[in-house]
Amino acid sequence: MLNLSLVALIIFGSSVINALTGFGFIIVAAPLLVHLLAPKEVAATALLLGFVISVLVVWREREHIDLRVVGFMAFAALFGIPLGTAILDRVSGSMLKVLVGSVVILATVPLSAGLQLPKKHARPLSAASGFLSGVLAGICGISGAIAALFFMGQGWEPRKIRPTISGFNGVVSSVTLMWLLTTHSIGRSEILSAAMFLPLVFIGLALSNLVRHRVDGRHFRVITFALVVVAGLLAVIAGVIEMAR
C-alpha cells in the first residue's frame, strides 16, 4: 500500500513539474519509479502516461510542431524499439536502476549546461537520436530524453521544441506499447496498473494551470534539474549496490 501511494505521489508531482517547466514527465518520474516498480511496470507506466501527456501537449501547441522532423526521427526509432524490447526481457531491477539513472544524468546535465551540437550534421544526429530513443523506449519508456538533447543542441526555439518532442514521443510511445503487447513483453496487468494513475496526470496538469502564474519558471526549472540529477545518482548507486550483493 505504501509503494502504491508513493508511486501515485511521484506521478502526480511529475505531472505538475512537467506542466510548469516543460521538463519531461518521464525524466522526472523514472529515476524514482525504478525503486518501486518492476522493470516491465516501469516501461508500461512511462509509455502509457507519457503518451497521454504528449497527445495533450501536441493538441494544445500543434501550430508549432515540425511534422517532418517528427516523422524522420520516429522512422529511425522503429529500428531501435525491437532492440530495447529484447533488453527489457532480460534486464533486472538493479540493472534498470543503473540504466535509468545514467540516462537521466547524461541527458539532464548537458540540457542544463546549454549543450550545442554542430548544425551541419543535423541529419545524421537526428537519425541517431531517433534510433537511441527507440531503444530507450523499449527498455524503460524514456523516449524523449535523447530527442530533447538533439533539439536543444540544435538551438531550436522553446515554443517549437516542446510540441515537436511531444509529437515524437507520442508516436514512439504508442508504437512501443503495441510492440511490447504483441511480443508479450508486457501484458494486460501492466497496462491496467499504469492506467490506474491516469486521473492523477489530469489532476496534476489542471493544478499546474492554477498556480502557473505564481511560480518563477526559471528558478523552478533549476531546482528540478538538481532534483532529477540527485534522483538519477541515487538510482545508479542503489542499482550498483544491489548488483554487488
Buried (B, 14 or more C-beta within 10 A) or exposed (E): EEEEEBBBEBBBBBBBBBBBBBBBBBBBBBBBBBBBBBBBBBBBBBBBBBBBBBBBBBEEBEEBBBEEBBBBBBBBBBEBBBBBBBBBBEBEBBBBBBBBBBBBBBBBBBBBEEBEBEEEEBEEBBBBBBBBBBBBBBBBBBBBBBBBBBBBBBEBEEEBBBBBBBBBBBBBBBBBBEBBBEBEBBEEEBBEBBBBBEEBBEEBBEBBEEEEEEBEEEEBBEEBBEBBBEBBBBBBEBBEEBEEE
